[in-house]
Amino acid sequence: MATTPSPSEDATRDAVRSWLDEHWDEDCPLIEWREMLADSGWGCPTWPEQWFGKGLSPALGAVVHAEFERIGAVGVASGAAMSLAAPTILEHGSDDVKSRLLRPALTGQHRWCQLFSEPGNGSDLAGLTTRAELDGDEWVITGQKLWNTGAQKADWGILVARTNFDVPKHKGITYFVIDMHQPGVEVRPLMQMNRYASFNEVFLTEARVPVSDVIGSVGEGWRVALATLAHERSLPSVRAFQAGTNRTGRCRAEAVDEQTDYFKTYVWYPQRAGRADLVIPRAKQTGRWADPVVRDAAMRLYCLDQAARWTAQRAQASRLAGRPPGPEGSIGKLVGSNIARMAARVHAQISGAHALLSADDPSTTDPSTTDPSVALIHEILVSVPGQSIAGGTDEIQRNILGERSLGLPKEPSLDVDIPFRDVRTNPDRRS
Ligand SMILES: Cc1cc2nc3c(=O)[nH]c(=O)nc-3n(C[C@H](O)[C@H](O)[C@H](O)COP(=O)(O)OP(=O)(O)OC[C@H]3O[C@@H](n4cnc5c(N)ncnc54)[C@H](O)[C@@H]3O)c2cc1C
């Protein structure tokens, strides 16, 4: 079969430049601009031409993105919609779902959340017990999801639920997209120990999903969920516009407002990663740099952080060259946890007891502690534990590396070959 040759880097650059010259208008309303991106394919250049893209390779997609960045043109929306839902729908969704849901994801009209984890099933996601029962041309969903980031603002959710309890646990799962604005969906934000409430518990009580909104086939949901999890660990196929603070023109101003609102949920994520960038400046600012023990710890952290950046760059280069994802995703995640923990320890060494003071602690009225970065250190200490849990815990990453990269024997398991109904567990999980 004849294949269409890929355009060259220069040809791609010329094509996107001339399209931007003709169409980019910083005073265009955001939604109208994003509709143009969808129609032209330039917003998601690595997506297929049939589905709002240009069918370009990741490397050529990066060329397109660089041209948008060069002139500060606004790109497609960001968030779970584009990093998790859209790539999964592109790979496994029906044409009907693609035609209804991809466009509003990229224009930013729909926000999405991930409804995977449950009170008893995070690492053991395949043990989930939220059930889906067929009623005519609708699935009726009942169960509880947990730790669902951004669900309080989401219009749609990607959901896994059990449609068959009589087959082994990985075989009875189906993947759905669910409209969050319906009576059977109740979202309750959870207060975290860092005082933010970015994730939620979601109660599904006879919520309804039309049969057309199954992604993949009934009973094949585990395979589809693995695709979503792979996207969670890998580079996005579409690089979202980084609004920054440039508000020139209506289009950019509306994009900045959109991102500011969206990222309210994630304001503590840099602190969750440990803020290694603040360690040396704070050590110098507080005079603790003179202490050789602090200097030694700070430099160990600096080296680990640099090495992790280079590993991430290597992984990025490999993906751009079109190679399949390697173990770098799990390695990067594990190293990220180590950096976060190490950074929290060094911050505590530098700040001493002041690290215990939060922004609203009355003690921060003491002139010796009113430095706003002291409160930030407190936020780092209570946010860092989330780093090694979100997106799969450290232990699970080690299992993945051991089994898939090093070829070690699989973890012994008593529950993968028997009907899920017979798995020995709390009685209410089986029926
Ligand atoms: C900031 C944040 C955001 C999140 N956002 C979302 C979201 O949007 N949507 C969503 O669905 N979920 C979300 N989660 C949930 C996350 O995916 C789960 O918390 C995670 O998978 C761990 O599951 P768990 O909390 O049930 O812990 P458990 O699975 O109960 O684990 C408890 C402990 O046991 C260990 N353990 C478990 N199994 C094994 C094993 N086989 N071998 C060795 N050790 C093991 C774990 O490593 C951990 O230390 C989020 C979590 C965080 C912290």
The ligand as an SDF file (V2000), in Angstrom:
LIG
                    3D

 53 58  0  0  0  0  0  0  0  0999 V2000
   -2.9950   14.4900   44.2980 C   0  0  0  0  0  0  0  0  0  0  0  0
   -3.7810   13.2740   43.8510 C   0  0  0  0  0  0  0  0  0  0  0  0
   -4.6240   13.3580   42.7640 C   0  0  0  0  0  0  0  0  0  0  0  0
   -5.3690   12.2480   42.3570 C   0  0  0  0  0  0  0  0  0  0  0  0
   -6.2550   12.3750   41.3000 N   0  0  0  0  0  0  0  0  0  0  0  0
   -7.0190   11.3270   40.9240 C   0  0  0  0  0  0  0  0  0  0  0  0
   -7.9980   11.4590   39.8840 C   0  0  0  0  0  0  0  0  0  0  0  0
   -8.1790   12.5370   39.2950 O   0  0  0  0  0  0  0  0  0  0  0  0
   -8.7630   10.3890   39.5600 N   0  0  0  0  0  0  0  0  0  0  0  0
   -8.6230    9.1910   40.1760 C   0  0  0  0  0  0  0  0  0  0  0  0
   -9.3570    8.2520   39.8240 O   0  0  0  0  0  0  0  0  0  0  0  0
   -7.7230    9.0210   41.1990 N   0  0  0  0  0  0  0  0  0  0  0  0
   -6.9280   10.0610   41.5790 C   0  0  0  0  0  0  0  0  0  0  0  0
   -6.0040    9.9150   42.6090 N   0  0  0  0  0  0  0  0  0  0  0  0
   -5.9410    8.6240   43.3130 C   0  0  0  0  0  0  0  0  0  0  0  0
   -4.6510    7.8410   43.0840 C   0  0  0  0  0  0  0  0  0  0  0  0
   -4.6370    7.2770   41.7930 O   0  0  0  0  0  0  0  0  0  0  0  0
   -4.6140    6.7510   44.1740 C   0  0  0  0  0  0  0  0  0  0  0  0
   -4.5560    7.4160   45.4280 O   0  0  0  0  0  0  0  0  0  0  0  0
   -3.4100    5.8450   44.0120 C   0  0  0  0  0  0  0  0  0  0  0  0
   -3.5570    5.0340   42.8740 O   0  0  0  0  0  0  0  0  0  0  0  0
   -3.2090    4.9600   45.2670 C   0  0  0  0  0  0  0  0  0  0  0  0
   -4.3650    4.2840   45.5930 O   0  0  0  0  0  0  0  0  0  0  0  0
   -4.9530    4.2930   47.0780 P   0  0  0  0  0  0  0  0  0  0  0  0
   -5.0080    5.7010   47.5410 O   0  0  0  0  0  0  0  0  0  0  0  0
   -6.2230    3.5050   47.0830 O   0  0  0  0  0  0  0  0  0  0  0  0
   -3.8550    3.5600   47.9730 O   0  0  0  0  0  0  0  0  0  0  0  0
   -3.7050    1.9820   48.1600 P   0  0  0  0  0  0  0  0  0  0  0  0
   -3.7850    1.3200   46.8360 O   0  0  0  0  0  0  0  0  0  0  0  0
   -4.6570    1.5280   49.2110 O   0  0  0  0  0  0  0  0  0  0  0  0
   -2.2320    1.8660   48.7020 O   0  0  0  0  0  0  0  0  0  0  0  0
   -1.8920    1.9870   50.0970 C   0  0  0  0  0  0  0  0  0  0  0  0
   -0.4260    1.6200   50.2620 C   0  0  0  0  0  0  0  0  0  0  0  0
   -0.2220    0.2310   49.9050 O   0  0  0  0  0  0  0  0  0  0  0  0
    0.8000    0.1200   48.8990 C   0  0  0  0  0  0  0  0  0  0  0  0
    0.4620   -0.9570   47.9610 N   0  0  0  0  0  0  0  0  0  0  0  0
   -0.7460   -1.1830   47.3730 C   0  0  0  0  0  0  0  0  0  0  0  0
   -0.6570   -2.2290   46.5320 N   0  0  0  0  0  0  0  0  0  0  0  0
    0.6350   -2.6700   46.5760 C   0  0  0  0  0  0  0  0  0  0  0  0
    1.3410   -3.7240   45.9160 C   0  0  0  0  0  0  0  0  0  0  0  0
    0.7230   -4.5150   45.0330 N   0  0  0  0  0  0  0  0  0  0  0  0
    2.6610   -3.8590   46.1860 N   0  0  0  0  0  0  0  0  0  0  0  0
    3.3030   -3.0430   47.0750 C   0  0  0  0  0  0  0  0  0  0  0  0
    2.6670   -2.0270   47.7540 N   0  0  0  0  0  0  0  0  0  0  0  0
    1.3540   -1.8490   47.4820 C   0  0  0  0  0  0  0  0  0  0  0  0
    0.7690    1.4580   48.1770 C   0  0  0  0  0  0  0  0  0  0  0  0
    2.0170    1.7170   47.5390 O   0  0  0  0  0  0  0  0  0  0  0  0
    0.5130    2.4310   49.3330 C   0  0  0  0  0  0  0  0  0  0  0  0
    1.7050    2.7310   50.0170 O   0  0  0  0  0  0  0  0  0  0  0  0
   -5.2500   11.0100   43.0470 C   0  0  0  0  0  0  0  0  0  0  0  0
   -4.3890   10.9230   44.1530 C   0  0  0  0  0  0  0  0  0  0  0  0
   -3.6480   12.0440   44.5660 C   0  0  0  0  0  0  0  0  0  0  0  0
   -2.7500   11.9210   45.7610 C   0  0  0  0  0  0  0  0  0  0  0  0
  1  2  1  0
  2  3  1  0
  2 52  2  0
  3  4  2  0
  4  5  1  0
  4 50  1  0
  5  6  2  0
  6  7  1  0
  6 13  1  0
  7  8  2  0
  7  9  1  0
  9 10  1  0
 10 11  2  0
 10 12  1  0
 12 13  2  0
 13 14  1  0
 14 15  1  0
 14 50  1  0
 15 16  1  0
 16 17  1  0
 16 18  1  0
 18 19  1  0
 18 20  1  0
 20 21  1  0
 20 22  1  0
 22 23  1  0
 23 24  1  0
 24 25  2  0
 24 26  1  0
 24 27  1  0
 27 28  1  0
 28 29  2  0
 28 30  1  0
 28 31  1  0
 31 32  1  0
 32 33  1  0
 33 34  1  0
 33 48  1  0
 34 35  1  0
 35 36  1  0
 35 46  1  0
 36 37  1  0
 36 45  1  0
 37 38  2  0
 38 39  1  0
 39 40  1  0
 39 45  2  0
 40 41  1  0
 40 42  2  0
 42 43  1  0
 43 44  2  0
 44 45  1  0
 46 47  1  0
 46 48  1  0
 48 49  1  0
 50 51  2  0
 51 52  1  0
 52 53  1  0
M  END
$$$$
